[in-house]
Amino acid sequence: MIPSRFLTVFYAANFIVPILYFVIVYPKYRKDGQLQQIGFSTVLTTEEEWVAMLFGSFMLKFRHHATIDESVQKFFMHLKMLSLALTFGCNRRMAYYLIALYCVMFVTIQPGKFQGAQRIEHLNPVSLKSRVRKPTSTADKSAVWLVAFWADWCETCTFLEAMLASLSIKYSKSGLEFGKVDVVKYPELAEEFRIDTSGTSWQLPTIILFYKGVEVKRLPPFKSDGTVVKTKMDEKGVTKFFELDKDVSEMSFKSGKSRASSSKSAKKKD
């Protein structure tokens, strides 16, 4: 069964438009114009060369994708690149029209926010302080918090939304709470936790585990010199690193293991 988030206008348009182009528009220009041979192979046709190159590029990057959401959107990107590459060889004018169409789609049709079930509390500076950093209630004082620092404009954050929602449903239990902080709304919190929010940052999203107001573990981690370790965050890796599949009382930080050793283990995994 296809997840409902893939049945939206964004996903439908990004799949249907390139497919219809290949079925209806491209054959006409391929027949009328002679596609220039780029000369990489004496065996394959030019179309076969481009298909092989872009399929190979997608498959090389596929193993680095953290979620199915990322794989689907990267597939759309490669499909559109293929249509543009082939069109440039047949009809440059048509290629410019196609670029304009893809630009309009990019500006007007966005993936949209995740709307599925989740048990994640949206935190602001006040609630982060009263519930996580300096908990006041008895339940919060003994709770472990997994907090994701997020930005709506961040593509990687969008890719991980469904995964974190799934983790919050699967592992929500007594003593373990899930939270989310919008670093665009609250940049002071990003600064407090040393999270770079620039467009080239490897730190979005940043996921931090707190216990009694103290940071215990984080992804992506820091090296000893303070630089950030670029980290692939898939469901299996996040679950293992933060020990979400364990009872809260059995988590390693409660048995005396230091944050340094946790960061070290994260680097080994990378």
Summary of the structure (lengths in Angstrom):
residues: 270
radius of gyration: 22.9
end to end distance: 32.4
largest distance: 75.2
contacts: 754
relative contact order: 0.10
helix: 54%
strand: 12%
